[in-house]
Amino acid sequence: MAEAPLQVVERDFGELAMHMGPQHPSTHGVLRLTLRLRGETVVAADPGIGFLHRGVEKLSESLGWEQLAPVYERDDYVAPTFNSLGFCVAAERLGGIQVPRRGAWLRTLTAELTRIASHLVWLGTWGLDLGGALGGGTTLYMYCFREREKILDWLEAHTGTRFHTNVNLIGGARYDLTPELARSARVLMNGIEAAIPELWGMSGDSSILRDRTRGIGVISPELAQAVGVTGPVLRGSGIAFDVRQAAPYDAYPELQFDVPVRREGDAFARFQVRMEEILQSVRLVRQILDGLPRGPIFTRRPLKNPKASKLPAGEAYAAVESARGELGFYLVSDGSWRPYRLKIHAPSFANLQVIPHVAPGLLVADLVALLGSLDPVLGDVDR
Amino acid sequence: MGSLDLEALAQGMGGKVHPLGIDVPREALLPALTALREAGCRYYLLCTVTEVASGFEVVHGVRDVEANRTVFVKTGTGKDDPRVPSAVPVFAGANWFEREMLDLFGVVFEGHPDPRRLMMPDDYPGYPLRKDFPMATPWGYRPATDAEAP
């Protein structure tokens, strides 16, 4: 008896609900994505956050103005300097406090170095996310972390800590720069600049990476504005908005730099924007080292009692351009020694919010590419 | 942006100008946000809530990116049963910001498409950012185990 011919039966298996994370390695921390899948295509994605919620905004209402800056460095733990810098800039705006020129330039120096370090972490981990496409992924990761390690070593020599440098004070900077450190920073920048073509060769020149990221997760300029994405994600969608240019703070009014913009709005565009930003940061660091003004770094009277330092009553909003975008602080003061209410506009929070809008229609593997291209840090999302 | 006259807008809505933007009555919140969007403020920045003596102040930040101008629109609501209209129909970005404020302040955003808590567990008692909520959780809260979950 002849065997019956093999029949291919088209069956609709319906929708499958699946949790991706919070332990999934490509979710950059503790993000939970509740996916509705049809086959391998995403029908709907619902990000669940809050696993790292530490109540920083509540904590802010119980500590004095002068005590708070180090607390925020724990928010975005990949680029810590920006958090305390944003708070200091907002508090200075509220209190009308002047920053001595050298102090402002030194804060900008740490911020730009941190931006390079943060972008290197992003590139390395994105390479891991894209995995096998990039020679196992870990090659790029190791090369990125090698360069980042040099920056952290320099920060340790400058401030004593590799990471939570705590260099920002309301009204200035905490650590001065020695000539030896300025020299080693130049060597550091030469190394970073030389490494970028190498990193680009491993990532941007790879046709596999291009195929996996071009046209993935396209965010139109209209959607980008309505949802309020920020930073490289906004600039990857063709909107040239950078807080360093739009509302300059510290040394930026005196420095020259370009704001890289791409019109495509896909994951590859965001990748290009960040790669160019690293080079712009190198340019900024060199300008700072060349033109660092002399003078004091901090002119306010040092305080022994945090309750003695009060800011006037009122409201203020100030933002800095963190590695992830606009990091804003909305301060409400009742004139006492501590904030009455403090709201942090976290860039990762705003960027992550775009996922339900762009995820439908993507494959699960492309969702990972999209998520990595948004560069969320969950400590920043949850605060 | 030259064509955006905050003074006229606030007066037309029955509100007033404050240093960071405008202050409008609760009913005029959505018309004010819509008017700002039509005038070029298409970028949604943030939503925040401040507890004041009379209740809660809800603030929406919107921005005109081309003109580099940020406007904060404030509205007020009472302490018992705080309610404001949701801005999600005007700005999609208000979604998570309003959920966070619902979660942490207990302010209800009427017409929100997805009014779930965002940060805290679903069964968490109280609203942590209110001033009467102590720093240490007073109720001995612990999340429900799998066996207890409904």
Interface residues (C-beta under 8 A of the other chain):
Chain A: I49 G50 H53 G55 E57 K58 L59 S62 E222 L223 Q225 A226 V227 G228 I239 F241 A246 A247 G314 E315 A316 Y317 E326 G328 Y330 V332 Y340 R341 K343 H345 F349 A350 Q353 H357 D382
Chain B: P19 L20 R42 Y43 Y44 L45 L46 T48 T50 E51 V59 G61 V65 N68 T70 F72 F91 A92 G93 N95 W96 L104 L118 M119 M120 P128 L129 F133 M135
